[in-house]
Amino acid sequence: MSTITDLTTETFADAVAGDGITVVDFWAPWCGPCRAMAPQLDRAATLRPQYRFAKVNVDEEQALAAAFQIRGIPTLAVLRDGQLVGTASGVVQADQLVQALDQVAAADTQAA
C-alpha cells in the first residue's frame, strides 16, 4: 500500500531532505483536477515505492505554495536529493509520471 504524506511548512524540509526522489503534489480540496490527480498519484506511489510521495494543501500552506511559485493546481514538483528538478501542472497520468521519475533517477545514477 502506498504512503502519501501530507506536508506542512514545519514538516516540508525534513520530508524532502536526503537522497532520492520526492514528488510533491500541490493541490486544494475544492479543485476538480486535483481530485482527478489524487488516484494517479496513489497509483504512481504504489508502482514506485522507492520514491517518496507527498501532498501540500495550497489553501493551508500558502507560504510553501509561494516558495515554489505555484500559479495553478494541481502542480507536481519533483525533487532529487532535496533539490527541485522540475514541475508539471495539470493532471499527469500515473504511467507518465513513473516514466518521468525513472528518467530522473537514471540521470542521477549516470551522473554519479
C-alpha positions as CSV (number, residue, x, y, z in Angstrom):
1,M,0.0,0.0,0.0
2,S,1.3,3.4,-0.9
3,T,2.1,6.1,1.6
4,I,1.5,9.7,0.6
5,T,2.5,12.2,3.3
6,D,0.6,15.5,4.0
7,L,3.3,18.2,4.4
8,T,3.2,21.5,6.2
9,T,5.7,24.3,6.3
10,E,7.1,22.8,9.5
11,T,7.5,19.2,8.1
12,F,8.5,20.0,4.5
13,A,12.2,20.4,4.7
14,D,12.7,17.2,6.7
15,A,10.4,15.2,4.4
16,V,12.3,16.1,1.2
17,A,15.8,16.1,2.6
18,G,18.0,13.2,2.0
19,D,18.9,11.0,-1.0
20,G,16.3,10.1,-3.6
21,I,13.3,11.3,-5.4
22,T,10.4,13.1,-3.8
23,V,7.2,14.1,-5.7
24,V,5.1,16.8,-4.1
25,D,1.5,17.4,-5.3
26,F,0.4,21.0,-4.7
27,W,-3.4,20.8,-4.5
28,A,-6.6,22.1,-2.9
29,P,-9.8,20.2,-1.9
30,W,-12.1,22.3,-4.0
31,C,-10.1,21.7,-7.2
32,G,-11.7,19.2,-9.6
33,P,-8.5,18.5,-11.5
34,C,-6.7,18.0,-8.1
35,R,-9.3,15.3,-7.2
36,A,-8.6,13.7,-10.6
37,M,-4.9,13.7,-9.9
38,A,-5.2,12.0,-6.5
39,P,-5.8,8.5,-7.8
40,Q,-3.0,8.9,-10.3
41,L,-0.6,9.9,-7.5
42,D,-1.8,7.0,-5.4
43,R,-1.1,4.6,-8.3
44,A,2.3,6.1,-9.0
45,A,3.2,5.7,-5.3
46,T,2.1,2.0,-5.5
47,L,4.1,1.4,-8.7
48,R,7.3,3.1,-7.4
49,P,7.6,2.6,-3.6
50,Q,11.2,3.6,-3.8
51,Y,10.3,7.2,-4.3
52,R,8.7,9.5,-1.7
53,F,5.2,11.0,-2.5
54,A,3.7,13.9,-0.6
55,K,0.9,16.5,-0.8
56,V,0.7,20.2,0.1
57,N,-2.7,21.8,0.5
58,V,-2.1,25.2,-1.0
59,D,-5.0,26.8,0.9
60,E,-3.5,25.8,4.3
61,E,0.2,26.2,3.3
62,Q,0.3,29.4,1.3
63,A,3.9,30.1,2.1
64,L,5.0,26.8,0.6
65,A,3.0,27.4,-2.5
66,A,4.5,30.8,-2.8
67,A,8.0,29.4,-2.3
68,F,7.5,27.1,-5.2
69,Q,5.8,29.8,-7.3
70,I,2.7,27.7,-7.7
71,R,0.4,29.5,-10.1
72,G,-2.1,26.7,-10.9
73,I,-3.1,23.5,-9.4
74,P,-2.6,20.6,-9.4
75,T,1.2,21.1,-9.8
76,L,3.7,18.3,-9.2
77,A,7.1,19.3,-8.0
78,V,9.9,16.7,-8.4
79,L,12.9,17.0,-6.1
80,R,16.0,14.9,-6.2
81,D,18.2,14.8,-3.0
82,G,16.1,17.8,-1.7
83,Q,16.7,20.0,-4.8
84,L,13.9,20.9,-7.2
85,V,14.5,19.3,-10.6
86,G,11.2,20.2,-12.3
87,T,7.5,20.9,-12.1
88,A,4.4,19.8,-14.1
89,S,1.0,21.5,-14.0
90,G,-2.3,19.7,-14.6
91,V,-3.3,16.1,-14.3
92,V,-0.5,13.7,-15.1
93,Q,-1.3,10.0,-15.7
94,A,0.5,7.6,-13.3
95,D,2.3,5.8,-16.1
96,Q,3.7,9.0,-17.5
97,L,4.7,10.1,-14.0
98,V,6.6,7.0,-13.1
99,Q,8.3,7.0,-16.5
100,A,9.5,10.6,-15.9
101,L,10.6,9.8,-12.4
102,D,12.6,6.8,-13.6
103,Q,14.4,9.0,-16.1
104,V,15.2,11.5,-13.3
105,A,16.5,8.6,-11.2
106,A,18.5,7.2,-14.1
107,A,20.1,10.6,-14.8
108,D,21.1,10.7,-11.2
109,T,22.7,7.3,-11.4
110,Q,24.6,8.2,-14.6
111,A,25.9,11.4,-13.1
112,A,27.3,9.5,-10.1
